[in-house]
Amino acid sequence: KFEGAGYLRSKSARKERLVRDLTAAAGAEIDTADYTLLVIDSAKRIDEALKEAFVLLMLRAVNSKGRLDDSFLDLVGTNNREESADVEDVIIREKFAIVLNKVDLVNPKKKLLEIAAEIGELGDACVRFSGNTPAPEILMRFNKESENKEGEEQNLLQDDDDQLTEEELHNLAIQSPTIFYISALKNDGIDDILNHLLTLATPCDETQIIPPDQITTMSPIERVEEVLREKIYRCLHREVPHKVKQVNKSFRKVKDPSTGQRAIIIDHELVVRTKSHQRLVRGRADATLRRIKDTAQRDLERLFDCPVLLNLHVRHTKAQHDMPLDASSLGVQEFKMW
């Protein structure tokens, strides 16, 4: 349901507090998800900042309450979560999986197995301590255990497992995340994920979320924003894409009276907080902005099946760094419906 914007250099991300912001945004989506895939770029170095972000996301996934949990509560005759806390404790299922992407770029393959073992143990720790242990403490205990490894294979849960009953160990095994190895570019391992998701899929009730003849619940302007967001991520790098706010000024449907051909005219702004980001978004001689505009316009024409004129501008605002950009504060109107 939520897709991150790509790999961030940890120093830049920490300076801009992007790890926190992205984790919060992803966590908000995870909270109501039936199942979560945590996709990790295995070709990049995984430092402590990223590990902490992984732990935070995995904890949110373990504690998520999706449609499956609601269905179980309906089955036992209660929809009141506060009155059914004990009932929810018996909902034991796998909540998330770990997907290691770009495995074709990892050499030697022994390194890939080491990455999988480390992230897998971290996932097991999140399952074990999801109820009452904060993410920094889980990571600290994990690192301490890793440093103490000598000779025999150990893991974070070994001492605690000795104190658990057989039933509790069985429940932990059920919730332990599956690990997938894929190369999305080469379409390697994708079928394994799809088959796994199909085994977890359940039929919805009679009221379908999306009618059969409707391909999305997004409004036309939201679809424009999604297309532009993708192009921004492709054309810009590091923290810049996460600092661009989109504001739609107009979305007009027009028709040529002589031919009857439909067309759409879109006026859109990309708003940034710093002059340096404005220069990066524009590029030399507006080359970057033009590339974003041209590639987005082609996709929008295919999406709406008619000619599209996209007027795209970049604008700098002096809003404070920690203040969220709001369309009304910029003196423009932000449309969300057709």
Secondary structure as UniProt FT lines:
FT   HELIX           10..15
FT   TURN            16..17
FT   HELIX           18..30
FT   TURN            31..32
FT   STRAND          36..41
FT   TURN            42..43
FT   HELIX           48..62
FT   HELIX           67..75
FT   TURN            76..77
FT   TURN            81..84
FT   HELIX           85..88
FT   TURN            89..90
FT   STRAND          96..101
FT   HELIX           103..105
FT   HELIX           109..128
FT   TURN            129..132
FT   HELIX           135..147
FT   TURN            156..157
FT   HELIX           158..161
FT   TURN            162..163
FT   HELIX           166..175
FT   STRAND          178..181
FT   TURN            184..187
FT   HELIX           190..200
FT   TURN            212..213
FT   HELIX           220..235
FT   TURN            238..239
FT   HELIX           240..243
FT   STRAND          245..255
FT   TURN            257..259
FT   STRAND          262..272
FT   HELIX           275..282
FT   HELIX           284..286
FT   HELIX           287..304
FT   STRAND          308..316
FT   TURN            321..322
FT   HELIX           327..330
//
